[in-house]
Amino acid sequence: MEAKTDFHLPIMEKKPQGYAQMMPAQKGHDKDPKYTAKPEFAAAVLKAIEPYPIPEGVKYTYGTAGFRMKAHAGLDHVVFTVGMVACLRSKSRNSSVIGIMITASHNPPEDNGVKIVDPMGEMLESDWEQHATDLANIESNSVVDKYTELVNELLLDGLRELHHVQPRIVFARDSRSSGPHLVKALKASLDALQVDYHDYGVLTTPQLHYMVRCLNTLTTPYYYGEPSEKGYFKKMADAWVKVMHGRTNYGSLTVDCANGVGGPKLQELIKYLPKSGQGAIDIRVVNDNIANPDALNFECGADFVKTRQRAPPSSKAAPMDRCCSLDGDADRIVYYFLDENQKFQLLDGDRIATLAAVFIGEMVQNAGLADQLKIGVVQTAYANGASTEFLDVVLKLPTVCTSTGVKHLHSAAHRFDIGIYFEANGHGTVLFSDLAIEIIKEAKPQSPAQEHALESLVALTDLINQAVGDAISDMLLTEVSLSHKCWDPQQWKNTYFDLPNRLERVEVEDRTLFVTEDADRKLIAPPGAQDFIVKQQRLYMKGRSFARASGTEDAVRVYAEAHSQAEADRLALAVAGMVREKGRRYQYTG
């Protein structure tokens, strides 16, 4: 069912308001809550959660990617509680639509996960991650008490009482076989809470983020688009045709879809794209078998290509053919090709960011807006030093380094009129501020070249999914950037030469011993660790290294780069040895 302009019509499954959730508490001591759960509401929730108990001895944590784990390790209990948190979040935002996505991205098929999408299509606000963590770890017989506690903490203050606001939720899942069971648990939660909701079925993660943003901007000056799959495809395809005016896309593009949901969605988008004439593009879809759940991310996909530094074994690409790989839920992308010597060449998120910066920078310059629009690029410590130097020295664009995690990059990108951010793993997008969009649309061209540049920039604001990193949108951005420059993949690769680097994973007994600052680039614990890294860096030309604890496992990742591969290897191994030794000897108490 397609979304309608009136959100309260067919998009939502409206719930009869048979009972209110809360009632005023008995007056008493100052510490008494303002509201308590009505008995019928409490009974409905406890009955609904009964089939989804929390396993004994587990601990769940809501991270950058939400909750992610083995699908049968109590995830249905977590999904039930996520429904409750999303309900609270919608109420706290005065009935704004909140999204819930059931996916585990690039993880193996037996995993799954769930995350919450905020009103403008962003990641869940950081302060709310702890609320999601707390509720997920509560025993089933105590969830109503915890929910009531959160109602009083988050929805009631001296100025507002939002507990009575009707929440609105939309959700979707990827192609994993565990998805239908988790959706059942989610619906049980939302039904017990009497939430208005809509099930979008199977979507890519970026599509759900798009839907949420569209639904919350329908009647505002910031209208983002039609909240349906057709609206998503048509907006992107129409923008592609406009931005490709006067440009030609050469050759074919082979897209590895990781045997995930991106396969059928890309096939659907292709129906909207021109097959000849202006904007014609030849996309060849491979690894799109979602009928076999065990094929998901197996020897294919963006994570496989990035970590293995090779094309999927199924690849039949010839030298100089453009290829790219999406991940399982189509929110990450990396490019690659075989050069004329049959050597694999990776074009990762750093490369996509610099290519986008080249194209957008030239369009802003050609449009005569260079003095009015500030373009910046956001990276993490994992970005190759050569890419940062290229941005700083050649393109003369400001760069910002943030902690690892999309939410940090997305937030930093908002500091610029046009903020470009990509992690090296291929997750990223471009953000245009409201002021930038206004300046671009109101600019009066003084020549045909300026008019063309302005039209290109306007089209880019629609082509790019500004809610979140979107592999399909980023693919089209990359293709138009290459078409504009008339570059083949080797010319793209030659814009700068990566410093040789090495990434090591060191298992430790307790990753919390390793504490960083300065966007993960400096260790403040254990004592002496950073001094050791600094001394080692000075031994090698262009030496740079850092160590940061994993967010999900007791391991520390060590990155090193230097002028030669041998030097990068020695630097990485020296720092990894220090991490291994310090991990056994020190305990951080700061």
Order of alpha helices (4+ residues) and beta strands (2+ residues): beta-beta-alpha-beta-alpha-beta-beta-alpha-alpha-beta-alpha-beta-alpha-alpha-beta-alpha-beta-alpha-beta-beta-beta-alpha-beta-alpha-beta-alpha-beta-beta-alpha-alpha-alpha-alpha-beta-beta-beta-alpha-beta-beta-alpha
